[in-house]
Amino acid sequence: MFLGRITPFIRGYVSVISGLLQIKPKLYLPLVMITAILVSCTYVLTGRLLGPYWTQVAAEIVRVKFGVLALVILIISWVLYRHFKKNAKR
């Protein structure tokens, strides 16, 4: 539950799953508070450390972003290729 709470996009679903599993509020609420403080402090410290170097960091993020985008396109292309190749055999 801890890892789910600190993972972006999964955080909201952990709350729903915890409710479905009937996890007691005495266990859930302290964990929510700890993870919220941990994530918030991480964002603040990251901003504090990267603030003076933001122009350099922003340039690197753009470079990394295009690399990740290219990788995602390659993976999607590979999956589609395999899917259509498999269907062509049938």
SEDREN-772821 format. One record per atom (N, C-alpha, C): x, y, z; atom name; residue number from 1; residue in one letter. Coordinates in Angstrom, 1 decimal. Example, Ala and Ser with C-alpha at 12.3 -4.5 7.8 and 13.67 -1.06 7.14 Angstrom:
BEGIN
<site u="13.2" v="-5.7" w="7.8" roro="N" fiza="1" fido="A"/>
<site u="12.3" v="-4.5" w="7.8" roro="CA" fiza="1" fido="A"/>
<site u="13.2" v="-3.3" w="7.8" roro="C" fiza="1" fido="A"/>
<site u="12.8" v="-2.2" w="7.1" roro="N" fiza="2" fido="S"/>
<site u="13.7" v="-1.1" w="7.1" roro="CA" fiza="2" fido="S"/>
<site u="12.9" v="0.0" w="7.9" roro="C" fiza="2" fido="S"/>
! end
This chain:
BEGIN
<site u="0.8" v="-1.2" w="0.0" roro="N" fiza="1" fido="M"/>
<site u="0.0" v="0.0" w="0.0" roro="CA" fiza="1" fido="M"/>
<site u="0.9" v="1.2" w="0.0" roro="C" fiza="1" fido="M"/>
<site u="2.0" v="1.2" w="0.7" roro="N" fiza="2" fido="F"/>
<site u="2.9" v="2.4" w="0.8" roro="CA" fiza="2" fido="F"/>
<site u="3.4" v="2.7" w="-0.6" roro="C" fiza="2" fido="F"/>
<site u="3.9" v="1.7" w="-1.4" roro="N" fiza="3" fido="L"/>
<site u="4.4" v="2.0" w="-2.7" roro="CA" fiza="3" fido="L"/>
<site u="3.3" v="2.5" w="-3.7" roro="C" fiza="3" fido="L"/>
<site u="2.1" v="2.0" w="-3.5" roro="N" fiza="4" fido="G"/>
<site u="1.0" v="2.5" w="-4.4" roro="CA" fiza="4" fido="G"/>
<site u="0.7" v="4.0" w="-4.0" roro="C" fiza="4" fido="G"/>
<site u="0.8" v="4.4" w="-2.8" roro="N" fiza="5" fido="R"/>
<site u="0.5" v="5.7" w="-2.4" roro="CA" fiza="5" fido="R"/>
<site u="1.5" v="6.7" w="-2.9" roro="C" fiza="5" fido="R"/>
<site u="2.8" v="6.3" w="-3.0" roro="N" fiza="6" fido="I"/>
<site u="3.8" v="7.2" w="-3.5" roro="CA" fiza="6" fido="I"/>
<site u="4.0" v="7.2" w="-5.0" roro="C" fiza="6" fido="I"/>
<site u="3.3" v="6.3" w="-5.7" roro="N" fiza="7" fido="T"/>
<site u="3.4" v="6.2" w="-7.1" roro="CA" fiza="7" fido="T"/>
<site u="2.4" v="7.1" w="-7.8" roro="C" fiza="7" fido="T"/>
<site u="2.8" v="8.0" w="-8.7" roro="N" fiza="8" fido="P"/>
<site u="1.8" v="8.9" w="-9.4" roro="CA" fiza="8" fido="P"/>
<site u="0.9" v="8.0" w="-10.2" roro="C" fiza="8" fido="P"/>
<site u="-0.3" v="8.5" w="-10.4" roro="N" fiza="9" fido="F"/>
<site u="-1.4" v="7.9" w="-11.1" roro="CA" fiza="9" fido="F"/>
<site u="-2.1" v="6.7" w="-10.4" roro="C" fiza="9" fido="F"/>
<site u="-1.3" v="6.1" w="-9.6" roro="N" fiza="10" fido="I"/>
<site u="-1.9" v="4.9" w="-8.8" roro="CA" fiza="10" fido="I"/>
<site u="-2.4" v="5.3" w="-7.5" roro="C" fiza="10" fido="I"/>
<site u="-2.0" v="6.5" w="-7.0" roro="N" fiza="11" fido="R"/>
<site u="-2.3" v="7.0" w="-5.7" roro="CA" fiza="11" fido="R"/>
<site u="-3.8" v="7.0" w="-5.4" roro="C" fiza="11" fido="R"/>
<site u="-4.6" v="7.4" w="-6.4" roro="N" fiza="12" fido="G"/>
<site u="-6.1" v="7.5" w="-6.2" roro="CA" fiza="12" fido="G"/>
<site u="-6.7" v="6.1" w="-6.1" roro="C" fiza="12" fido="G"/>
<site u="-6.2" v="5.2" w="-6.9" roro="N" fiza="13" fido="Y"/>
<site u="-6.8" v="3.9" w="-6.9" roro="CA" fiza="13" fido="Y"/>
<site u="-6.5" v="3.1" w="-5.7" roro="C" fiza="13" fido="Y"/>
<site u="-5.4" v="3.4" w="-5.0" roro="N" fiza="14" fido="V"/>
<site u="-5.1" v="2.7" w="-3.7" roro="CA" fiza="14" fido="V"/>
<site u="-6.2" v="3.0" w="-2.7" roro="C" fiza="14" fido="V"/>
<site u="-6.7" v="4.2" w="-2.7" roro="N" fiza="15" fido="S"/>
<site u="-7.7" v="4.6" w="-1.8" roro="CA" fiza="15" fido="S"/>
<site u="-9.0" v="3.7" w="-2.0" roro="C" fiza="15" fido="S"/>
<site u="-9.3" v="3.6" w="-3.3" roro="N" fiza="16" fido="V"/>
<site u="-10.5" v="2.8" w="-3.6" roro="CA" fiza="16" fido="V"/>
<site u="-10.3" v="1.3" w="-3.2" roro="C" fiza="16" fido="V"/>
<site u="-9.1" v="0.8" w="-3.6" roro="N" fiza="17" fido="I"/>
<site u="-8.8" v="-0.6" w="-3.3" roro="CA" fiza="17" fido="I"/>
<site u="-8.8" v="-0.8" w="-1.8" roro="C" fiza="17" fido="I"/>
<site u="-8.3" v="0.1" w="-1.0" roro="N" fiza="18" fido="S"/>
<site u="-8.3" v="0.0" w="0.4" roro="CA" fiza="18" fido="S"/>
<site u="-9.7" v="-0.1" w="1.0" roro="C" fiza="18" fido="S"/>
<site u="-10.6" v="0.7" w="0.4" roro="N" fiza="19" fido="G"/>
<site u="-11.9" v="0.7" w="0.9" roro="CA" fiza="19" fido="G"/>
<site u="-12.6" v="-0.7" w="0.5" roro="C" fiza="19" fido="G"/>
<site u="-12.3" v="-1.2" w="-0.7" roro="N" fiza="20" fido="L"/>
<site u="-12.9" v="-2.5" w="-1.1" roro="CA" fiza="20" fido="L"/>
<site u="-12.4" v="-3.6" w="-0.2" roro="C" fiza="20" fido="L"/>
<site u="-11.1" v="-3.5" w="0.2" roro="N" fiza="21" fido="L"/>
<site u="-10.5" v="-4.5" w="1.1" roro="CA" fiza="21" fido="L"/>
<site u="-10.9" v="-4.3" w="2.6" roro="C" fiza="21" fido="L"/>
<site u="-11.6" v="-3.3" w="2.9" roro="N" fiza="22" fido="Q"/>
<site u="-12.1" v="-2.9" w="4.2" roro="CA" fiza="22" fido="Q"/>
<site u="-10.9" v="-2.7" w="5.2" roro="C" fiza="22" fido="Q"/>
<site u="-9.9" v="-2.0" w="4.7" roro="N" fiza="23" fido="I"/>
<site u="-8.8" v="-1.7" w="5.6" roro="CA" fiza="23" fido="I"/>
<site u="-9.2" v="-0.7" w="6.7" roro="C" fiza="23" fido="I"/>
<site u="-8.9" v="-0.9" w="7.9" roro="N" fiza="24" fido="K"/>
<site u="-9.3" v="-0.1" w="9.0" roro="CA" fiza="24" fido="K"/>
<site u="-8.8" v="1.3" w="8.9" roro="C" fiza="24" fido="K"/>
<site u="-9.6" v="2.4" w="9.2" roro="N" fiza="25" fido="P"/>
<site u="-9.1" v="3.7" w="9.1" roro="CA" fiza="25" fido="P"/>
<site u="-7.9" v="4.0" w="10.0" roro="C" fiza="25" fido="P"/>
<site u="-7.8" v="3.3" w="11.2" roro="N" fiza="26" fido="K"/>
<site u="-6.6" v="3.4" w="12.1" roro="CA" fiza="26" fido="K"/>
<site u="-5.3" v="3.1" w="11.4" roro="C" fiza="26" fido="K"/>
<site u="-5.4" v="2.2" w="10.4" roro="N" fiza="27" fido="L"/>
<site u="-4.2" v="1.8" w="9.7" roro="CA" fiza="27" fido="L"/>
<site u="-4.0" v="2.7" w="8.4" roro="C" fiza="27" fido="L"/>
<site u="-5.1" v="3.0" w="7.8" roro="N" fiza="28" fido="Y"/>
<site u="-5.0" v="3.7" w="6.5" roro="CA" fiza="28" fido="Y"/>
<site u="-4.7" v="5.2" w="6.7" roro="C" fiza="28" fido="Y"/>
<site u="-5.3" v="5.9" w="7.6" roro="N" fiza="29" fido="L"/>
<site u="-5.1" v="7.3" w="7.7" roro="CA" fiza="29" fido="L"/>
<site u="-3.7" v="7.7" w="8.1" roro="C" fiza="29" fido="L"/>
<site u="-3.0" v="7.0" w="9.0" roro="N" fiza="30" fido="P"/>
<site u="-1.6" v="7.4" w="9.3" roro="CA" fiza="30" fido="P"/>
<site u="-0.7" v="7.2" w="8.0" roro="C" fiza="30" fido="P"/>
<site u="-1.0" v="6.1" w="7.3" roro="N" fiza="31" fido="L"/>
<site u="-0.2" v="5.8" w="6.1" roro="CA" fiza="31" fido="L"/>
<site u="-0.4" v="6.9" w="5.0" roro="C" fiza="31" fido="L"/>
<site u="-1.6" v="7.4" w="4.9" roro="N" fiza="32" fido="V"/>
<site u="-1.9" v="8.4" w="4.0" roro="CA" fiza="32" fido="V"/>
<site u="-1.2" v="9.7" w="4.4" roro="C" fiza="32" fido="V"/>
<site u="-1.2" v="10.0" w="5.6" roro="N" fiza="33" fido="M"/>
<site u="-0.5" v="11.2" w="6.1" roro="CA" fiza="33" fido="M"/>
<site u="1.0" v="11.1" w="5.9" roro="C" fiza="33" fido="M"/>
<site u="1.6" v="10.0" w="6.2" roro="N" fiza="34" fido="I"/>
<site u="3.0" v="9.8" w="6.0" roro="CA" fiza="34" fido="I"/>
<site u="3.4" v="9.9" w="4.5" roro="C" fiza="34" fido="I"/>
<site u="2.6" v="9.3" w="3.6" roro="N" fiza="35" fido="T"/>
<site u="3.0" v="9.3" w="2.2" roro="CA" fiza="35" fido="T"/>
<site u="2.8" v="10.7" w="1.6" roro="C" fiza="35" fido="T"/>
<site u="1.7" v="11.4" w="2.1" roro="N" fiza="36" fido="A"/>
<site u="1.5" v="12.8" w="1.6" roro="CA" fiza="36" fido="A"/>
<site u="2.6" v="13.7" w="2.0" roro="C" fiza="36" fido="A"/>
<site u="3.1" v="13.6" w="3.3" roro="N" fiza="37" fido="I"/>
<site u="4.2" v="14.4" w="3.7" roro="CA" fiza="37" fido="I"/>
<site u="5.5" v="14.0" w="3.0" roro="C" fiza="37" fido="I"/>
<site u="5.7" v="12.8" w="2.8" roro="N" fiza="38" fido="L"/>
<site u="6.9" v="12.3" w="2.0" roro="CA" fiza="38" fido="L"/>
<site u="7.0" v="12.8" w="0.6" roro="C" fiza="38" fido="L"/>
<site u="5.8" v="12.7" w="-0.1" roro="N" fiza="39" fido="V"/>
<site u="5.8" v="13.2" w="-1.5" roro="CA" fiza="39" fido="V"/>
<site u="5.9" v="14.7" w="-1.6" roro="C" fiza="39" fido="V"/>
<site u="5.2" v="15.4" w="-0.7" roro="N" fiza="40" fido="S"/>
<site u="5.3" v="16.9" w="-0.7" roro="CA" fiza="40" fido="S"/>
<site u="6.7" v="17.3" w="-0.4" roro="C" fiza="40" fido="S"/>
<site u="7.4" v="16.7" w="0.6" roro="N" fiza="41" fido="C"/>
<site u="8.7" v="17.1" w="0.9" roro="CA" fiza="41" fido="C"/>
<site u="9.7" v="16.8" w="-0.2" roro="C" fiza="41" fido="C"/>
<site u="9.5" v="15.7" w="-0.9" roro="N" fiza="42" fido="T"/>
<site u="10.3" v="15.4" w="-2.1" roro="CA" fiza="42" fido="T"/>
<site u="10.2" v="16.4" w="-3.1" roro="C" fiza="42" fido="T"/>
<site u="9.0" v="16.9" w="-3.4" roro="N" fiza="43" fido="Y"/>
<site u="8.8" v="17.9" w="-4.4" roro="CA" fiza="43" fido="Y"/>
<site u="9.4" v="19.2" w="-4.0" roro="C" fiza="43" fido="Y"/>
<site u="9.3" v="19.6" w="-2.8" roro="N" fiza="44" fido="V"/>
<site u="9.9" v="20.9" w="-2.3" roro="CA" fiza="44" fido="V"/>
<site u="11.4" v="20.8" w="-2.3" roro="C" fiza="44" fido="V"/>
<site u="12.0" v="19.7" w="-1.9" roro="N" fiza="45" fido="L"/>
<site u="13.4" v="19.6" w="-1.9" roro="CA" fiza="45" fido="L"/>
<site u="14.0" v="19.5" w="-3.3" roro="C" fiza="45" fido="L"/>
<site u="13.3" v="18.9" w="-4.2" roro="N" fiza="46" fido="T"/>
<site u="13.7" v="18.8" w="-5.6" roro="CA" fiza="46" fido="T"/>
<site u="13.7" v="20.2" w="-6.2" roro="C" fiza="46" fido="T"/>
<site u="12.6" v="21.0" w="-5.9" roro="N" fiza="47" fido="G"/>
<site u="12.6" v="22.4" w="-6.4" roro="CA" fiza="47" fido="G"/>
<site u="13.6" v="23.2" w="-5.8" roro="C" fiza="47" fido="G"/>
<site u="13.9" v="23.0" w="-4.6" roro="N" fiza="48" fido="R"/>
<site u="14.9" v="23.8" w="-3.9" roro="CA" fiza="48" fido="R"/>
<site u="16.3" v="23.5" w="-4.4" roro="C" fiza="48" fido="R"/>
<site u="16.6" v="22.3" w="-4.7" roro="N" fiza="49" fido="L"/>
<site u="17.9" v="21.9" w="-5.2" roro="CA" fiza="49" fido="L"/>
<site u="18.1" v="22.2" w="-6.7" roro="C" fiza="49" fido="L"/>
<site u="17.0" v="22.1" w="-7.5" roro="N" fiza="50" fido="L"/>
<site u="17.2" v="22.3" w="-8.9" roro="CA" fiza="50" fido="L"/>
<site u="16.9" v="23.8" w="-9.3" roro="C" fiza="50" fido="L"/>
<site u="16.4" v="24.6" w="-8.4" roro="N" fiza="51" fido="G"/>
<site u="16.0" v="26.0" w="-8.7" roro="CA" fiza="51" fido="G"/>
<site u="17.1" v="26.8" w="-9.4" roro="C" fiza="51" fido="G"/>
<site u="18.3" v="26.8" w="-8.8" roro="N" fiza="52" fido="P"/>
<site u="19.3" v="27.6" w="-9.5" roro="CA" fiza="52" fido="P"/>
<site u="19.8" v="27.1" w="-10.8" roro="C" fiza="52" fido="P"/>
<site u="19.5" v="25.9" w="-11.1" roro="N" fiza="53" fido="Y"/>
<site u="20.0" v="25.2" w="-12.3" roro="CA" fiza="53" fido="Y"/>
<site u="18.8" v="24.9" w="-13.3" roro="C" fiza="53" fido="Y"/>
<site u="17.7" v="25.6" w="-13.1" roro="N" fiza="54" fido="W"/>
<site u="16.5" v="25.2" w="-13.8" roro="CA" fiza="54" fido="W"/>
<site u="16.6" v="25.3" w="-15.3" roro="C" fiza="54" fido="W"/>
<site u="17.3" v="26.3" w="-15.8" roro="N" fiza="55" fido="T"/>
<site u="17.5" v="26.4" w="-17.3" roro="CA" fiza="55" fido="T"/>
<site u="18.2" v="25.2" w="-17.9" roro="C" fiza="55" fido="T"/>
<site u="19.3" v="24.8" w="-17.2" roro="N" fiza="56" fido="Q"/>
<site u="20.0" v="23.6" w="-17.6" roro="CA" fiza="56" fido="Q"/>
<site u="19.2" v="22.4" w="-17.5" roro="C" fiza="56" fido="Q"/>
<site u="18.4" v="22.2" w="-16.4" roro="N" fiza="57" fido="V"/>
<site u="17.6" v="21.0" w="-16.2" roro="CA" fiza="57" fido="V"/>
<site u="16.5" v="21.0" w="-17.2" roro="C" fiza="57" fido="V"/>
<site u="15.9" v="22.1" w="-17.5" roro="N" fiza="58" fido="A"/>
<site u="14.8" v="22.2" w="-18.5" roro="CA" fiza="58" fido="A"/>
<site u="15.3" v="21.7" w="-19.9" roro="C" fiza="58" fido="A"/>
<site u="16.5" v="22.1" w="-20.3" roro="N" fiza="59" fido="A"/>
<site u="17.1" v="21.7" w="-21.5" roro="CA" fiza="59" fido="A"/>
<site u="17.3" v="20.2" w="-21.6" roro="C" fiza="59" fido="A"/>
<site u="17.7" v="19.6" w="-20.5" roro="N" fiza="60" fido="E"/>
<site u="17.9" v="18.2" w="-20.4" roro="CA" fiza="60" fido="E"/>
<site u="16.6" v="17.4" w="-20.4" roro="C" fiza="60" fido="E"/>
<site u="15.6" v="18.0" w="-19.8" roro="N" fiza="61" fido="I"/>
<site u="14.3" v="17.3" w="-19.7" roro="CA" fiza="61" fido="I"/>
<site u="13.7" v="17.2" w="-21.1" roro="C" fiza="61" fido="I"/>
<site u="13.9" v="18.3" w="-21.9" roro="N" fiza="62" fido="V"/>
<site u="13.4" v="18.2" w="-23.3" roro="CA" fiza="62" fido="V"/>
<site u="14.1" v="17.1" w="-24.1" roro="C" fiza="62" fido="V"/>
<site u="15.4" v="17.0" w="-23.9" roro="N" fiza="63" fido="R"/>
<site u="16.1" v="16.0" w="-24.6" roro="CA" fiza="63" fido="R"/>
<site u="15.7" v="14.6" w="-24.2" roro="C" fiza="63" fido="R"/>
<site u="15.5" v="14.4" w="-22.9" roro="N" fiza="64" fido="V"/>
<site u="15.0" v="13.1" w="-22.4" roro="CA" fiza="64" fido="V"/>
<site u="13.6" v="12.8" w="-22.8" roro="C" fiza="64" fido="V"/>
<site u="12.7" v="13.9" w="-22.9" roro="N" fiza="65" fido="K"/>
<site u="11.3" v="13.7" w="-23.3" roro="CA" fiza="65" fido="K"/>
<site u="11.2" v="13.1" w="-24.7" roro="C" fiza="65" fido="K"/>
<site u="12.0" v="13.7" w="-25.6" roro="N" fiza="66" fido="F"/>
<site u="12.0" v="13.2" w="-27.0" roro="CA" fiza="66" fido="F"/>
<site u="12.6" v="11.8" w="-27.1" roro="C" fiza="66" fido="F"/>
<site u="13.5" v="11.4" w="-26.3" roro="N" fiza="67" fido="G"/>
<site u="14.0" v="10.1" w="-26.2" roro="CA" fiza="67" fido="G"/>
<site u="13.0" v="9.1" w="-25.7" roro="C" fiza="67" fido="G"/>
<site u="12.3" v="9.4" w="-24.7" roro="N" fiza="68" fido="V"/>
<site u="11.2" v="8.6" w="-24.2" roro="CA" fiza="68" fido="V"/>
<site u="10.1" v="8.5" w="-25.2" roro="C" fiza="68" fido="V"/>
<site u="9.7" v="9.6" w="-25.8" roro="N" fiza="69" fido="L"/>
<site u="8.7" v="9.5" w="-26.9" roro="CA" fiza="69" fido="L"/>
<site u="9.1" v="8.6" w="-28.0" roro="C" fiza="69" fido="L"/>
<site u="10.3" v="8.7" w="-28.4" roro="N" fiza="70" fido="A"/>
<site u="10.8" v="7.8" w="-29.5" roro="CA" fiza="70" fido="A"/>
<site u="10.7" v="6.3" w="-29.0" roro="C" fiza="70" fido="A"/>
<site u="11.1" v="6.1" w="-27.8" roro="N" fiza="71" fido="L"/>
<site u="11.1" v="4.7" w="-27.3" roro="CA" fiza="71" fido="L"/>
<site u="9.6" v="4.2" w="-27.2" roro="C" fiza="71" fido="L"/>
<site u="8.7" v="5.0" w="-26.8" roro="N" fiza="72" fido="V"/>
<site u="7.3" v="4.6" w="-26.8" roro="CA" fiza="72" fido="V"/>
<site u="6.8" v="4.3" w="-28.2" roro="C" fiza="72" fido="V"/>
<site u="7.1" v="5.1" w="-29.1" roro="N" fiza="73" fido="I"/>
<site u="6.7" v="4.9" w="-30.5" roro="CA" fiza="73" fido="I"/>
<site u="7.3" v="3.6" w="-31.0" roro="C" fiza="73" fido="I"/>
<site u="8.5" v="3.3" w="-30.7" roro="N" fiza="74" fido="L"/>
<site u="9.1" v="2.0" w="-31.1" roro="CA" fiza="74" fido="L"/>
<site u="8.4" v="0.8" w="-30.5" roro="C" fiza="74" fido="L"/>
<site u="8.1" v="0.9" w="-29.2" roro="N" fiza="75" fido="I"/>
<site u="7.5" v="-0.2" w="-28.5" roro="CA" fiza="75" fido="I"/>
<site u="6.1" v="-0.4" w="-29.1" roro="C" fiza="75" fido="I"/>
<site u="5.3" v="0.7" w="-29.3" roro="N" fiza="76" fido="I"/>
<site u="4.0" v="0.5" w="-29.9" roro="CA" fiza="76" fido="I"/>
<site u="4.1" v="-0.1" w="-31.3" roro="C" fiza="76" fido="I"/>
<site u="5.0" v="0.4" w="-32.1" roro="N" fiza="77" fido="S"/>
<site u="5.2" v="-0.1" w="-33.5" roro="CA" fiza="77" fido="S"/>
<site u="5.5" v="-1.6" w="-33.4" roro="C" fiza="77" fido="S"/>
<site u="6.4" v="-2.0" w="-32.5" roro="N" fiza="78" fido="W"/>
<site u="6.8" v="-3.4" w="-32.4" roro="CA" fiza="78" fido="W"/>
<site u="5.6" v="-4.3" w="-32.0" roro="C" fiza="78" fido="W"/>
<site u="4.8" v="-3.8" w="-31.0" roro="N" fiza="79" fido="V"/>
<site u="3.6" v="-4.5" w="-30.6" roro="CA" fiza="79" fido="V"/>
<site u="2.6" v="-4.7" w="-31.7" roro="C" fiza="79" fido="V"/>
<site u="2.4" v="-3.6" w="-32.5" roro="N" fiza="80" fido="L"/>
<site u="1.4" v="-3.6" w="-33.6" roro="CA" fiza="80" fido="L"/>
<site u="1.9" v="-4.6" w="-34.7" roro="C" fiza="80" fido="L"/>
<site u="3.2" v="-4.6" w="-35.0" roro="N" fiza="81" fido="Y"/>
<site u="3.8" v="-5.4" w="-36.0" roro="CA" fiza="81" fido="Y"/>
<site u="3.6" v="-6.9" w="-35.6" roro="C" fiza="81" fido="Y"/>
<site u="3.9" v="-7.2" w="-34.3" roro="N" fiza="82" fido="R"/>
<site u="3.7" v="-8.6" w="-33.9" roro="CA" fiza="82" fido="R"/>
<site u="2.2" v="-9.0" w="-33.9" roro="C" fiza="82" fido="R"/>
<site u="1.3" v="-8.1" w="-33.6" roro="N" fiza="83" fido="H"/>
<site u="-0.1" v="-8.4" w="-33.6" roro="CA" fiza="83" fido="H"/>
<site u="-0.6" v="-8.7" w="-35.0" roro="C" fiza="83" fido="H"/>
<site u="-0.2" v="-7.8" w="-36.0" roro="N" fiza="84" fido="F"/>
<site u="-0.7" v="-8.0" w="-37.3" roro="CA" fiza="84" fido="F"/>
<site u="0.0" v="-9.2" w="-38.0" roro="C" fiza="84" fido="F"/>
<site u="1.2" v="-9.5" w="-37.6" roro="N" fiza="85" fido="K"/>
<site u="2.0" v="-10.6" w="-38.1" roro="CA" fiza="85" fido="K"/>
<site u="1.3" v="-11.9" w="-37.7" roro="C" fiza="85" fido="K"/>
<site u="0.9" v="-11.9" w="-36.4" roro="N" fiza="86" fido="K"/>
<site u="0.2" v="-13.1" w="-35.8" roro="CA" fiza="86" fido="K"/>
<site u="-1.2" v="-13.3" w="-36.5" roro="C" fiza="86" fido="K"/>
<site u="-1.9" v="-12.2" w="-36.7" roro="N" fiza="87" fido="N"/>
<site u="-3.2" v="-12.3" w="-37.4" roro="CA" fiza="87" fido="N"/>
<site u="-3.1" v="-12.7" w="-38.8" roro="C" fiza="87" fido="N"/>
<site u="-2.0" v="-12.3" w="-39.5" roro="N" fiza="88" fido="A"/>
<site u="-1.8" v="-12.7" w="-40.9" roro="CA" fiza="88" fido="A"/>
<site u="-1.6" v="-14.2" w="-41.1" roro="C" fiza="88" fido="A"/>
<site u="-1.0" v="-14.8" w="-40.1" roro="N" fiza="89" fido="K"/>
<site u="-0.7" v="-16.3" w="-40.2" roro="CA" fiza="89" fido="K"/>
<site u="-2.0" v="-17.1" w="-40.1" roro="C" fiza="89" fido="K"/>
<site u="-3.1" v="-16.5" w="-39.4" roro="N" fiza="90" fido="R"/>
<site u="-4.3" v="-17.2" w="-39.3" roro="CA" fiza="90" fido="R"/>
<site u="-5.1" v="-17.1" w="-40.5" roro="C" fiza="90" fido="R"/>
! end
